[in-house]
Amino acid sequence: MNENQFNSLLTLIVPQIIDKITENSNISDIDAIDRFYNSRLYSELSDEKSKLWHYSPLLLYTMYQDELLTGSYDYPEEA
């Protein structure tokens, strides 16, 4: 995947995760964006080599919640 394709994919995935954060938290869109972009998960997601972009936005949201609650998250096993 080239860089343009990867960036396009992120522009589809990230807003869905942000939407989940704002739906399930009592924070503004701006705060949700700021918190997500400063998370370890986003740092890894934005690295194409991590392959996190293979996961659904819902699963990535769950991983983000795990990071918030415990400070870490596990990579789900693929079927």
PDB file of N, CA, C and O in Angstrom:
ATOM      1  N   MET A   1       0.867  -1.170   0.000  1.00  0.00           N
ATOM      2  CA  MET A   1       0.000   0.000   0.000  1.00  0.00           C
ATOM      3  C   MET A   1       0.907   1.224   0.000  1.00  0.00           C
ATOM      4  O   MET A   1       1.845   1.318   0.793  1.00  0.00           O
ATOM      5  N   ASN A   2       0.614   2.168  -0.907  1.00  0.00           N
ATOM      6  CA  ASN A   2       1.431   3.375  -0.917  1.00  0.00           C
ATOM      7  C   ASN A   2       0.923   4.380   0.118  1.00  0.00           C
ATOM      8  O   ASN A   2      -0.146   4.195   0.700  1.00  0.00           O
ATOM      9  N   GLU A   3       1.687   5.432   0.338  1.00  0.00           N
ATOM     10  CA  GLU A   3       1.365   6.397   1.386  1.00  0.00           C
ATOM     11  C   GLU A   3       0.023   7.093   1.162  1.00  0.00           C
ATOM     12  O   GLU A   3      -0.722   7.320   2.116  1.00  0.00           O
ATOM     13  N   ASN A   4      -0.288   7.430  -0.072  1.00  0.00           N
ATOM     14  CA  ASN A   4      -1.580   8.077  -0.360  1.00  0.00           C
ATOM     15  C   ASN A   4      -2.752   7.150  -0.055  1.00  0.00           C
ATOM     16  O   ASN A   4      -3.766   7.586   0.490  1.00  0.00           O
ATOM     17  N   GLN A   5      -2.618   5.896  -0.400  1.00  0.00           N
ATOM     18  CA  GLN A   5      -3.678   4.925  -0.109  1.00  0.00           C
ATOM     19  C   GLN A   5      -3.855   4.764   1.401  1.00  0.00           C
ATOM     20  O   GLN A   5      -4.977   4.715   1.905  1.00  0.00           O
ATOM     21  N   PHE A   6      -2.739   4.684   2.106  1.00  0.00           N
ATOM     22  CA  PHE A   6      -2.802   4.527   3.549  1.00  0.00           C
ATOM     23  C   PHE A   6      -3.450   5.747   4.200  1.00  0.00           C
ATOM     24  O   PHE A   6      -4.314   5.603   5.065  1.00  0.00           O
ATOM     25  N   ASN A   7      -3.042   6.931   3.795  1.00  0.00           N
ATOM     26  CA  ASN A   7      -3.631   8.156   4.350  1.00  0.00           C
ATOM     27  C   ASN A   7      -5.122   8.240   4.048  1.00  0.00           C
ATOM     28  O   ASN A   7      -5.900   8.701   4.883  1.00  0.00           O
ATOM     29  N   SER A   8      -5.517   7.806   2.879  1.00  0.00           N
ATOM     30  CA  SER A   8      -6.946   7.784   2.536  1.00  0.00           C
ATOM     31  C   SER A   8      -7.710   6.825   3.432  1.00  0.00           C
ATOM     32  O   SER A   8      -8.828   7.113   3.860  1.00  0.00           O
ATOM     33  N   LEU A   9      -7.103   5.700   3.707  1.00  0.00           N
ATOM     34  CA  LEU A   9      -7.726   4.718   4.590  1.00  0.00           C
ATOM     35  C   LEU A   9      -7.892   5.293   5.998  1.00  0.00           C
ATOM     36  O   LEU A   9      -8.940   5.119   6.622  1.00  0.00           O
ATOM     37  N   LEU A  10      -6.868   5.972   6.494  1.00  0.00           N
ATOM     38  CA  LEU A  10      -6.966   6.594   7.819  1.00  0.00           C
ATOM     39  C   LEU A  10      -8.080   7.635   7.869  1.00  0.00           C
ATOM     40  O   LEU A  10      -8.758   7.766   8.888  1.00  0.00           O
ATOM     41  N   THR A  11      -8.274   8.375   6.783  1.00  0.00           N
ATOM     42  CA  THR A  11      -9.334   9.391   6.782  1.00  0.00           C
ATOM     43  C   THR A  11     -10.727   8.762   6.808  1.00  0.00           C
ATOM     44  O   THR A  11     -11.710   9.445   7.094  1.00  0.00           O
ATOM     45  N   LEU A  12     -10.814   7.482   6.516  1.00  0.00           N
ATOM     46  CA  LEU A  12     -12.085   6.765   6.630  1.00  0.00           C
ATOM     47  C   LEU A  12     -12.263   6.150   8.018  1.00  0.00           C
ATOM     48  O   LEU A  12     -13.369   6.136   8.558  1.00  0.00           O
ATOM     49  N   ILE A  13     -11.183   5.649   8.584  1.00  0.00           N
ATOM     50  CA  ILE A  13     -11.250   4.934   9.859  1.00  0.00           C
ATOM     51  C   ILE A  13     -11.350   5.880  11.052  1.00  0.00           C
ATOM     52  O   ILE A  13     -12.208   5.708  11.918  1.00  0.00           O
ATOM     53  N   VAL A  14     -10.479   6.868  11.093  1.00  0.00           N
ATOM     54  CA  VAL A  14     -10.365   7.731  12.278  1.00  0.00           C
ATOM     55  C   VAL A  14     -11.676   8.446  12.623  1.00  0.00           C
ATOM     56  O   VAL A  14     -12.054   8.442  13.794  1.00  0.00           O
ATOM     57  N   PRO A  15     -12.385   9.055  11.679  1.00  0.00           N
ATOM     58  CA  PRO A  15     -13.644   9.720  12.059  1.00  0.00           C
ATOM     59  C   PRO A  15     -14.669   8.771  12.687  1.00  0.00           C
ATOM     60  O   PRO A  15     -15.446   9.181  13.549  1.00  0.00           O
ATOM     61  N   GLN A  16     -14.672   7.521  12.262  1.00  0.00           N
ATOM     62  CA  GLN A  16     -15.597   6.555  12.854  1.00  0.00           C
ATOM     63  C   GLN A  16     -15.232   6.270  14.312  1.00  0.00           C
ATOM     64  O   GLN A  16     -16.113   6.097  15.155  1.00  0.00           O
ATOM     65  N   ILE A  17     -13.943   6.224  14.602  1.00  0.00           N
ATOM     66  CA  ILE A  17     -13.498   6.015  15.976  1.00  0.00           C
ATOM     67  C   ILE A  17     -13.847   7.245  16.819  1.00  0.00           C
ATOM     68  O   ILE A  17     -14.335   7.112  17.941  1.00  0.00           O
ATOM     69  N   ILE A  18     -13.601   8.427  16.284  1.00  0.00           N
ATOM     70  CA  ILE A  18     -13.923   9.678  16.988  1.00  0.00           C
ATOM     71  C   ILE A  18     -15.422   9.734  17.282  1.00  0.00           C
ATOM     72  O   ILE A  18     -15.825  10.125  18.377  1.00  0.00           O
ATOM     73  N   ASP A  19     -16.239   9.350  16.317  1.00  0.00           N
ATOM     74  CA  ASP A  19     -17.693   9.325  16.525  1.00  0.00           C
ATOM     75  C   ASP A  19     -18.068   8.413  17.689  1.00  0.00           C
ATOM     76  O   ASP A  19     -18.913   8.768  18.511  1.00  0.00           O
ATOM     77  N   LYS A  20     -17.442   7.243  17.760  1.00  0.00           N
ATOM     78  CA  LYS A  20     -17.718   6.312  18.863  1.00  0.00           C
ATOM     79  C   LYS A  20     -17.307   6.924  20.199  1.00  0.00           C
ATOM     80  O   LYS A  20     -18.010   6.772  21.199  1.00  0.00           O
ATOM     81  N   ILE A  21     -16.180   7.608  20.214  1.00  0.00           N
ATOM     82  CA  ILE A  21     -15.711   8.234  21.452  1.00  0.00           C
ATOM     83  C   ILE A  21     -16.712   9.277  21.918  1.00  0.00           C
ATOM     84  O   ILE A  21     -17.063   9.312  23.098  1.00  0.00           O
ATOM     85  N   THR A  22     -17.180  10.131  21.006  1.00  0.00           N
ATOM     86  CA  THR A  22     -18.117  11.183  21.416  1.00  0.00           C
ATOM     87  C   THR A  22     -19.485  10.616  21.768  1.00  0.00           C
ATOM     88  O   THR A  22     -20.168  11.154  22.641  1.00  0.00           O
ATOM     89  N   GLU A  23     -19.895   9.543  21.109  1.00  0.00           N
ATOM     90  CA  GLU A  23     -21.175   8.907  21.423  1.00  0.00           C
ATOM     91  C   GLU A  23     -21.185   8.316  22.825  1.00  0.00           C
ATOM     92  O   GLU A  23     -22.206   8.345  23.513  1.00  0.00           O
ATOM     93  N   ASN A  24     -20.051   7.784  23.242  1.00  0.00           N
ATOM     94  CA  ASN A  24     -19.990   7.034  24.491  1.00  0.00           C
ATOM     95  C   ASN A  24     -19.284   7.767  25.632  1.00  0.00           C
ATOM     96  O   ASN A  24     -19.077   7.194  26.702  1.00  0.00           O
ATOM     97  N   SER A  25     -18.919   9.010  25.412  1.00  0.00           N
ATOM     98  CA  SER A  25     -18.248   9.798  26.436  1.00  0.00           C
ATOM     99  C   SER A  25     -18.936  11.148  26.541  1.00  0.00           C
ATOM    100  O   SER A  25     -19.630  11.582  25.622  1.00  0.00           O
ATOM    101  N   ASN A  26     -18.738  11.783  27.638  1.00  0.00           N
ATOM    102  CA  ASN A  26     -19.322  13.110  27.834  1.00  0.00           C
ATOM    103  C   ASN A  26     -18.272  14.173  27.517  1.00  0.00           C
ATOM    104  O   ASN A  26     -17.965  15.020  28.356  1.00  0.00           O
ATOM    105  N   ILE A  27     -17.722  14.124  26.299  1.00  0.00           N
ATOM    106  CA  ILE A  27     -16.719  15.103  25.880  1.00  0.00           C
ATOM    107  C   ILE A  27     -17.079  15.629  24.487  1.00  0.00           C
ATOM    108  O   ILE A  27     -17.821  14.995  23.735  1.00  0.00           O
ATOM    109  N   SER A  28     -16.542  16.783  24.175  1.00  0.00           N
ATOM    110  CA  SER A  28     -16.818  17.407  22.880  1.00  0.00           C
ATOM    111  C   SER A  28     -16.045  16.697  21.767  1.00  0.00           C
ATOM    112  O   SER A  28     -15.133  15.911  22.022  1.00  0.00           O
ATOM    113  N   ASP A  29     -16.432  16.994  20.541  1.00  0.00           N
ATOM    114  CA  ASP A  29     -15.713  16.447  19.388  1.00  0.00           C
ATOM    115  C   ASP A  29     -14.242  16.850  19.429  1.00  0.00           C
ATOM    116  O   ASP A  29     -13.357  16.035  19.170  1.00  0.00           O
ATOM    117  N   ILE A  30     -13.996  18.107  19.757  1.00  0.00           N
ATOM    118  CA  ILE A  30     -12.621  18.619  19.794  1.00  0.00           C
ATOM    119  C   ILE A  30     -11.796  17.861  20.838  1.00  0.00           C
ATOM    120  O   ILE A  30     -10.657  17.476  20.573  1.00  0.00           O
ATOM    121  N   ASP A  31     -12.372  17.649  22.023  1.00  0.00           N
ATOM    122  CA  ASP A  31     -11.663  16.894  23.056  1.00  0.00           C
ATOM    123  C   ASP A  31     -11.431  15.452  22.627  1.00  0.00           C
ATOM    124  O   ASP A  31     -10.362  14.891  22.869  1.00  0.00           O
ATOM    125  N   ALA A  32     -12.429  14.855  21.995  1.00  0.00           N
ATOM    126  CA  ALA A  32     -12.282  13.473  21.529  1.00  0.00           C
ATOM    127  C   ALA A  32     -11.171  13.368  20.494  1.00  0.00           C
ATOM    128  O   ALA A  32     -10.358  12.444  20.535  1.00  0.00           O
ATOM    129  N   ILE A  33     -11.140  14.309  19.578  1.00  0.00           N
ATOM    130  CA  ILE A  33     -10.096  14.321  18.547  1.00  0.00           C
ATOM    131  C   ILE A  33      -8.731  14.473  19.195  1.00  0.00           C
ATOM    132  O   ILE A  33      -7.801  13.731  18.879  1.00  0.00           O
ATOM    133  N   ASP A  34      -8.612  15.432  20.100  1.00  0.00           N
ATOM    134  CA  ASP A  34      -7.343  15.694  20.772  1.00  0.00           C
ATOM    135  C   ASP A  34      -6.868  14.471  21.547  1.00  0.00           C
ATOM    136  O   ASP A  34      -5.703  14.085  21.449  1.00  0.00           O
ATOM    137  N   ARG A  35      -7.750  13.870  22.306  1.00  0.00           N
ATOM    138  CA  ARG A  35      -7.377  12.701  23.109  1.00  0.00           C
ATOM    139  C   ARG A  35      -6.981  11.518  22.238  1.00  0.00           C
ATOM    140  O   ARG A  35      -6.004  10.824  22.519  1.00  0.00           O
ATOM    141  N   PHE A  36      -7.757  11.294  21.171  1.00  0.00           N
ATOM    142  CA  PHE A  36      -7.431  10.157  20.312  1.00  0.00           C
ATOM    143  C   PHE A  36      -6.103  10.370  19.597  1.00  0.00           C
ATOM    144  O   PHE A  36      -5.275   9.461  19.544  1.00  0.00           O
ATOM    145  N   TYR A  37      -5.894  11.559  19.050  1.00  0.00           N
ATOM    146  CA  TYR A  37      -4.648  11.822  18.331  1.00  0.00           C
ATOM    147  C   TYR A  37      -3.427  11.786  19.243  1.00  0.00           C
ATOM    148  O   TYR A  37      -2.305  11.625  18.763  1.00  0.00           O
ATOM    149  N   ASN A  38      -3.626  11.932  20.538  1.00  0.00           N
ATOM    150  CA  ASN A  38      -2.519  11.866  21.489  1.00  0.00           C
ATOM    151  C   ASN A  38      -2.394  10.496  22.153  1.00  0.00           C
ATOM    152  O   ASN A  38      -1.593  10.323  23.071  1.00  0.00           O
ATOM    153  N   SER A  39      -3.174   9.531  21.696  1.00  0.00           N
ATOM    154  CA  SER A  39      -3.133   8.194  22.287  1.00  0.00           C
ATOM    155  C   SER A  39      -2.033   7.339  21.655  1.00  0.00           C
ATOM    156  O   SER A  39      -1.586   7.586  20.535  1.00  0.00           O
ATOM    157  N   ARG A  40      -1.625   6.349  22.398  1.00  0.00           N
ATOM    158  CA  ARG A  40      -0.672   5.361  21.874  1.00  0.00           C
ATOM    159  C   ARG A  40      -1.287   4.606  20.700  1.00  0.00           C
ATOM    160  O   ARG A  40      -0.605   4.291  19.725  1.00  0.00           O
ATOM    161  N   LEU A  41      -2.596   4.318  20.806  1.00  0.00           N
ATOM    162  CA  LEU A  41      -3.267   3.594  19.732  1.00  0.00           C
ATOM    163  C   LEU A  41      -3.171   4.358  18.417  1.00  0.00           C
ATOM    164  O   LEU A  41      -2.845   3.773  17.383  1.00  0.00           O
ATOM    165  N   TYR A  42      -3.453   5.666  18.448  1.00  0.00           N
ATOM    166  CA  TYR A  42      -3.369   6.437  17.205  1.00  0.00           C
ATOM    167  C   TYR A  42      -1.939   6.446  16.677  1.00  0.00           C
ATOM    168  O   TYR A  42      -1.714   6.344  15.471  1.00  0.00           O
ATOM    169  N   SER A  43      -0.986   6.566  17.574  1.00  0.00           N
ATOM    170  CA  SER A  43       0.413   6.557  17.154  1.00  0.00           C
ATOM    171  C   SER A  43       0.734   5.278  16.390  1.00  0.00           C
ATOM    172  O   SER A  43       1.400   5.315  15.355  1.00  0.00           O
ATOM    173  N   GLU A  44       0.262   4.158  16.900  1.00  0.00           N
ATOM    174  CA  GLU A  44       0.492   2.884  16.213  1.00  0.00           C
ATOM    175  C   GLU A  44      -0.366   2.743  14.957  1.00  0.00           C
ATOM    176  O   GLU A  44       0.095   2.229  13.939  1.00  0.00           O
ATOM    177  N   LEU A  45      -1.604   3.198  15.033  1.00  0.00           N
ATOM    178  CA  LEU A  45      -2.505   3.122  13.881  1.00  0.00           C
ATOM    179  C   LEU A  45      -1.944   3.920  12.707  1.00  0.00           C
ATOM    180  O   LEU A  45      -2.083   3.512  11.554  1.00  0.00           O
ATOM    181  N   SER A  46      -1.317   5.045  12.995  1.00  0.00           N
ATOM    182  CA  SER A  46      -0.797   5.896  11.927  1.00  0.00           C
ATOM    183  C   SER A  46       0.492   5.362  11.312  1.00  0.00           C
ATOM    184  O   SER A  46       1.020   5.939  10.360  1.00  0.00           O
ATOM    185  N   ASP A  47       0.996   4.258  11.860  1.00  0.00           N
ATOM    186  CA  ASP A  47       2.151   3.582  11.283  1.00  0.00           C
ATOM    187  C   ASP A  47       1.643   2.385  10.483  1.00  0.00           C
ATOM    188  O   ASP A  47       1.173   1.403  11.057  1.00  0.00           O
ATOM    189  N   GLU A  48       1.736   2.468   9.193  1.00  0.00           N
ATOM    190  CA  GLU A  48       1.189   1.432   8.309  1.00  0.00           C
ATOM    191  C   GLU A  48       1.728   0.047   8.660  1.00  0.00           C
ATOM    192  O   GLU A  48       1.028  -0.952   8.503  1.00  0.00           O
ATOM    193  N   LYS A  49       2.962  -0.010   9.132  1.00  0.00           N
ATOM    194  CA  LYS A  49       3.593  -1.292   9.442  1.00  0.00           C
ATOM    195  C   LYS A  49       2.925  -2.011  10.612  1.00  0.00           C
ATOM    196  O   LYS A  49       3.060  -3.228  10.743  1.00  0.00           O
ATOM    197  N   SER A  50       2.211  -1.281  11.457  1.00  0.00           N
ATOM    198  CA  SER A  50       1.549  -1.905  12.611  1.00  0.00           C
ATOM    199  C   SER A  50       0.393  -2.812  12.185  1.00  0.00           C
ATOM    200  O   SER A  50       0.015  -3.736  12.905  1.00  0.00           O
ATOM    201  N   LYS A  51      -0.150  -2.537  11.028  1.00  0.00           N
ATOM    202  CA  LYS A  51      -1.292  -3.287  10.468  1.00  0.00           C
ATOM    203  C   LYS A  51      -2.571  -3.145  11.292  1.00  0.00           C
ATOM    204  O   LYS A  51      -3.516  -3.908  11.091  1.00  0.00           O
ATOM    205  N   LEU A  52      -2.618  -2.182  12.214  1.00  0.00           N
ATOM    206  CA  LEU A  52      -3.841  -1.959  12.983  1.00  0.00           C
ATOM    207  C   LEU A  52      -5.002  -1.534  12.094  1.00  0.00           C
ATOM    208  O   LEU A  52      -6.163  -1.730  12.453  1.00  0.00           O
ATOM    209  N   TRP A  53      -4.701  -0.963  10.955  1.00  0.00           N
ATOM    210  CA  TRP A  53      -5.751  -0.512  10.051  1.00  0.00           C
ATOM    211  C   TRP A  53      -6.566  -1.684   9.495  1.00  0.00           C
ATOM    212  O   TRP A  53      -7.608  -1.476   8.874  1.00  0.00           O
ATOM    213  N   HIS A  54      -6.101  -2.895   9.714  1.00  0.00           N
ATOM    214  CA  HIS A  54      -6.878  -4.074   9.299  1.00  0.00           C
ATOM    215  C   HIS A  54      -8.122  -4.270  10.157  1.00  0.00           C
ATOM    216  O   HIS A  54      -9.098  -4.880   9.720  1.00  0.00           O
ATOM    217  N   TYR A  55      -8.080  -3.748  11.384  1.00  0.00           N
ATOM    218  CA  TYR A  55      -9.185  -3.953  12.316  1.00  0.00           C
ATOM    219  C   TYR A  55     -10.324  -2.972  12.055  1.00  0.00           C
ATOM    220  O   TYR A  55     -10.118  -1.899  11.489  1.00  0.00           O
ATOM    221  N   SER A  56     -11.501  -3.346  12.467  1.00  0.00           N
ATOM    222  CA  SER A  56     -12.674  -2.493  12.290  1.00  0.00           C
ATOM    223  C   SER A  56     -12.581  -1.281  13.205  1.00  0.00           C
ATOM    224  O   SER A  56     -11.915  -1.332  14.239  1.00  0.00           O
ATOM    225  N   PRO A  57     -13.247  -0.187  12.831  1.00  0.00           N
ATOM    226  CA  PRO A  57     -13.279   0.985  13.713  1.00  0.00           C
ATOM    227  C   PRO A  57     -13.839   0.657  15.101  1.00  0.00           C
ATOM    228  O   PRO A  57     -13.379   1.212  16.099  1.00  0.00           O
ATOM    229  N   LEU A  58     -14.821  -0.235  15.169  1.00  0.00           N
ATOM    230  CA  LEU A  58     -15.379  -0.614  16.469  1.00  0.00           C
ATOM    231  C   LEU A  58     -14.340  -1.328  17.329  1.00  0.00           C
ATOM    232  O   LEU A  58     -14.224  -1.041  18.521  1.00  0.00           O
ATOM    233  N   LEU A  59     -13.597  -2.235  16.750  1.00  0.00           N
ATOM    234  CA  LEU A  59     -12.548  -2.937  17.492  1.00  0.00           C
ATOM    235  C   LEU A  59     -11.455  -1.960  17.913  1.00  0.00           C
ATOM    236  O   LEU A  59     -10.944  -2.043  19.030  1.00  0.00           O
ATOM    237  N   LEU A  60     -11.094  -1.039  17.028  1.00  0.00           N
ATOM    238  CA  LEU A  60     -10.089  -0.036  17.375  1.00  0.00           C
ATOM    239  C   LEU A  60     -10.585   0.864  18.502  1.00  0.00           C
ATOM    240  O   LEU A  60      -9.806   1.253  19.372  1.00  0.00           O
ATOM    241  N   TYR A  61     -11.863   1.195  18.493  1.00  0.00           N
ATOM    242  CA  TYR A  61     -12.444   1.973  19.584  1.00  0.00           C
ATOM    243  C   TYR A  61     -12.331   1.204  20.901  1.00  0.00           C
ATOM    244  O   TYR A  61     -11.990   1.783  21.932  1.00  0.00           O
ATOM    245  N   THR A  62     -12.613  -0.083  20.868  1.00  0.00           N
ATOM    246  CA  THR A  62     -12.501  -0.916  22.061  1.00  0.00           C
ATOM    247  C   THR A  62     -11.056  -0.945  22.564  1.00  0.00           C
ATOM    248  O   THR A  62     -10.814  -0.892  23.770  1.00  0.00           O
ATOM    249  N   MET A  63     -10.121  -1.028  21.659  1.00  0.00           N
ATOM    250  CA  MET A  63      -8.711  -0.999  22.040  1.00  0.00           C
ATOM    251  C   MET A  63      -8.358   0.351  22.663  1.00  0.00           C
ATOM    252  O   MET A  63      -7.595   0.408  23.628  1.00  0.00           O
ATOM    253  N   TYR A  64      -8.906   1.431  22.120  1.00  0.00           N
ATOM    254  CA  TYR A  64      -8.685   2.763  22.677  1.00  0.00           C
ATOM    255  C   TYR A  64      -9.239   2.841  24.100  1.00  0.00           C
ATOM    256  O   TYR A  64      -8.588   3.379  24.995  1.00  0.00           O
ATOM    257  N   GLN A  65     -10.434   2.306  24.302  1.00  0.00           N
ATOM    258  CA  GLN A  65     -11.036   2.292  25.641  1.00  0.00           C
ATOM    259  C   GLN A  65     -10.160   1.499  26.608  1.00  0.00           C
ATOM    260  O   GLN A  65      -9.968   1.918  27.750  1.00  0.00           O
ATOM    261  N   ASP A  66      -9.630   0.366  26.167  1.00  0.00           N
ATOM    262  CA  ASP A  66      -8.721  -0.420  26.999  1.00  0.00           C
ATOM    263  C   ASP A  66      -7.495   0.404  27.384  1.00  0.00           C
ATOM    264  O   ASP A  66      -7.044   0.365  28.529  1.00  0.00           O
ATOM    265  N   GLU A  67      -6.965   1.145  26.426  1.00  0.00           N
ATOM    266  CA  GLU A  67      -5.808   1.996  26.709  1.00  0.00           C
ATOM    267  C   GLU A  67      -6.157   3.034  27.774  1.00  0.00           C
ATOM    268  O   GLU A  67      -5.368   3.283  28.686  1.00  0.00           O
ATOM    269  N   LEU A  68      -7.338   3.636  27.657  1.00  0.00           N
ATOM    270  CA  LEU A  68      -7.745   4.634  28.648  1.00  0.00           C
ATOM    271  C   LEU A  68      -7.895   4.026  30.037  1.00  0.00           C
ATOM    272  O   LEU A  68      -7.476   4.619  31.031  1.00  0.00           O
ATOM    273  N   LEU A  69      -8.491   2.848  30.102  1.00  0.00           N
ATOM    274  CA  LEU A  69      -8.787   2.225  31.395  1.00  0.00           C
ATOM    275  C   LEU A  69      -7.583   1.562  32.057  1.00  0.00           C
ATOM    276  O   LEU A  69      -7.442   1.596  33.280  1.00  0.00           O
ATOM    277  N   THR A  70      -6.723   0.964  31.252  1.00  0.00           N
ATOM    278  CA  THR A  70      -5.631   0.175  31.817  1.00  0.00           C
ATOM    279  C   THR A  70      -4.244   0.676  31.453  1.00  0.00           C
ATOM    280  O   THR A  70      -3.252   0.240  32.036  1.00  0.00           O
ATOM    281  N   GLY A  71      -4.169   1.586  30.498  1.00  0.00           N
ATOM    282  CA  GLY A  71      -2.870   2.062  30.042  1.00  0.00           C
ATOM    283  C   GLY A  71      -2.263   1.217  28.944  1.00  0.00           C
ATOM    284  O   GLY A  71      -1.177   1.517  28.449  1.00  0.00           O
ATOM    285  N   SER A  72      -2.971   0.144  28.556  1.00  0.00           N
ATOM    286  CA  SER A  72      -2.472  -0.709  27.480  1.00  0.00           C
ATOM    287  C   SER A  72      -3.642  -1.403  26.783  1.00  0.00           C
ATOM    288  O   SER A  72      -4.796  -1.266  27.190  1.00  0.00           O
ATOM    289  N   TYR A  73      -3.328  -2.131  25.750  1.00  0.00           N
ATOM    290  CA  TYR A  73      -4.334  -2.908  25.024  1.00  0.00           C
ATOM    291  C   TYR A  73      -3.644  -4.098  24.396  1.00  0.00           C
ATOM    292  O   TYR A  73      -2.430  -4.102  24.196  1.00  0.00           O
ATOM    293  N   ASP A  74      -4.427  -5.092  24.093  1.00  0.00           N
ATOM    294  CA  ASP A  74      -3.913  -6.289  23.436  1.00  0.00           C
ATOM    295  C   ASP A  74      -4.320  -6.272  21.977  1.00  0.00           C
ATOM    296  O   ASP A  74      -5.374  -5.753  21.610  1.00  0.00           O
ATOM    297  N   TYR A  75      -3.466  -6.849  21.160  1.00  0.00           N
ATOM    298  CA  TYR A  75      -3.825  -7.031  19.759  1.00  0.00           C
ATOM    299  C   TYR A  75      -4.728  -8.264  19.672  1.00  0.00           C
ATOM    300  O   TYR A  75      -4.338  -9.343  20.118  1.00  0.00           O
ATOM    301  N   PRO A  76      -5.906  -8.119  19.115  1.00  0.00           N
ATOM    302  CA  PRO A  76      -6.796  -9.286  18.973  1.00  0.00           C
ATOM    303  C   PRO A  76      -6.178 -10.323  18.035  1.00  0.00           C
ATOM    304  O   PRO A  76      -5.474  -9.989  17.081  1.00  0.00           O
ATOM    305  N   GLU A  77      -6.460 -11.573  18.334  1.00  0.00           N
ATOM    306  CA  GLU A  77      -6.015 -12.630  17.444  1.00  0.00           C
ATOM    307  C   GLU A  77      -6.947 -12.671  16.251  1.00  0.00           C
ATOM    308  O   GLU A  77      -8.164 -12.537  16.383  1.00  0.00           O
ATOM    309  N   GLU A  78      -6.358 -12.858  15.093  1.00  0.00           N
ATOM    310  CA  GLU A  78      -7.180 -12.935  13.884  1.00  0.00           C
ATOM    311  C   GLU A  78      -7.634 -14.367  13.681  1.00  0.00           C
ATOM    312  O   GLU A  78      -6.900 -15.314  13.964  1.00  0.00           O
ATOM    313  N   ALA A  79      -8.845 -14.510  13.190  1.00  0.00           N
ATOM    314  CA  ALA A  79      -9.411 -15.843  12.969  1.00  0.00           C
ATOM    315  C   ALA A  79      -8.838 -16.494  11.746  1.00  0.00           C
ATOM    316  O   ALA A  79      -9.208 -17.621  11.416  1.00  0.00           O
TER     317      ALA A  79
END
